Amino acid sequence: MHTRSQTRNLHNQQHQAPPPVEQFNLEEPFENPPPPLAPMDDQRTMAQLLEAPTAGYEDAIVVPEITADNFELKHGLLNLVQNKQFFGHDKEDPHAHIRYFNKITSTMKFPNVPSTSVKLMLFLFSLEGAARIWLEKEPPRSIQTWDDLVSKFINKFFPPSKTTNLRNEITRFQQRFDETFYEAWDRFNDLLRACPHHGFSELHQLDTFYNALNSNDQDSLNSAAGGNFLE
């Protein structure tokens, strides 16, 4: 039961005016303005991060675009390339692999298609094991030409130390006691082929081989030349 005073107070509260609404001047800056929108570059970056990653999947070898009509690599050529793969073992000869690869890829000609493009396209299939892993770890699009590929391949699997050792073998070459002239000549040429970038001139090679022979074979060369062989 309400008293008369309580009823009067309740009536006054119900009819009391609401508090005034604070007025804002839209032309004046906020004391704590909202953060500005991110620049378009940042927004684009965020959108890219939310997308599925696609970077980093490009091959190291860049194969120039082939515009020739009806170009198609034959399975027979691919099989020939894979028939003698390079694994990257210490006893393997990378120079011999390049020579074999060049010989195989030159057997087929494609109209309006550079041979170097075919080589760049096929070279990966000529590798296996550690050699394939090496190529797959090369930076994307870091090999632009066939010369680039050969240079990196040789530097990886035929380091300078190996070149130095072979150059020393060529310089110190000597005919063996039980070795014929032709056997010595074949062995000497095997050393030259194993290190095609030895840097020795043809005259230097002949001089090295001549001085490595026994006196009987030197005399035979001199007789065949009608005098001193080196002259």
KAWOKA-V180326 format. One record per backbone hydrogen bond with DSSP energy under -0.5 kcal/mol. NH is the residue of the N-H (numbers start at 1). CO is the residue of the C=O. If there is no record, write none. Layout:
# KAWOKA-V180326
nh->[NH NH]
co->[CO CO]
This chain:
# KAWOKA-V180326
nh->[7 8 9 10 11 12 13 14 15 16 26 28 33 43 44 45 46 47 48 49 50 51 51 57 62 63 64 67 71 78 79 80 81 82 83 84 84 86 87 92 94 97 98 99 100 101 102 103 104 105 106 107 108 113 117 118 119 120 121 122 123 125 126 126 127 128 130 131 131 133 134 135 136 137 138 138 141 142 143 144 149 150 151 152 153 154 155 156 157 158 162 163 164 165 166 167 168 169 170 171 172 173 175 179 184 185 186 187 188 189 190 191 192 193 194 195 195 196 198 205 206 207 208 209 210 211 212 212 213 213 218 219 220 221 222 223 224 225 226 226 227 231]
co->[3 4 5 6 7 8 9 10 11 13 24 25 30 39 40 41 42 43 44 45 46 47 48 54 143 61 62 65 68 74 75 76 77 78 79 80 81 126 85 89 92 93 94 95 96 97 98 99 100 101 102 104 105 110 114 114 115 116 117 118 119 122 122 123 124 86 87 87 128 129 130 131 132 133 134 135 59 139 60 142 145 146 147 148 149 150 151 152 153 154 159 159 160 161 162 163 164 165 166 167 168 170 212 176 180 181 182 183 184 185 186 187 188 189 190 191 192 193 195 201 202 203 204 205 206 207 208 209 209 210 214 215 216 217 218 219 220 221 222 223 222 228]
